[in-house]
Each structure stands twice: as C-alpha cells, then as structure tokens.
Amino acid sequence: MSNLAYEVHPTEQAEKVDAVATAMDALIGRLGYDESFRAALANNPKETLKASGIVLQKEALEAYIRIQPERFEKASEALFSRVDSDFLMSLSAPSCDAF
C-alpha cells in the first residue's frame, strides 16, 4: 500500500478520496441500470471505465479504504451485489492500475 497520506497535503488527499468515492458511487449506480455498460465493463474494464470518465486511481482507493472505511465497505457490498467474482478479479489485474 502506498503512503499517499505522506505524499500529498491533507486537503488534496481528502479531495482525491472524495473523487474516488464519487466514482465508485457512479460505477455502482450505472451497473444497476445500464446493461450495455455492464456487458462492456465485463469484456473490457479498463477501456469502458476510461470511456465513461470513471477514474479509480489505486492510491486514492487505498486512501479511501483507510479514511472512510465504513463508506468503502458499503460501496463494496453494493458493487459485489452487482458483479460476479470473475469481474472483480479482472479489476485487480495490472491493466486496470493505469489510471
């Protein structure tokens, strides 16, 4: 895990955490109503997220987990209820770390 807390000013870190939390909420929401997005995301997560403007930076996600663990837990539960485990494994693949 990176030391994002030591790399940026606390205000900047809070902004990054808020941005990634909002992106997670957008992803979860869109998965709930957009079947073509869900299919595209399953087939090519990196390009689909990029095309949709949903940015999930690894360091910001790590900070989100540390700073707002309850909110992250709720978002994770909502995400897990909308996708299968194979998809979740594809998100952890190196190709998605480029954001």
Secondary structure, 3 states (H helix, E strand, C coil): CCCHHHHCCHHHHHHHHHHHHHHHHHHHHHHHHCHHHHHHHHHCHHHHHHHHCCCCCHHHHHHHHHHCHHHHHHHHHHHHHHCCHHHHHHHCCHHHHHC
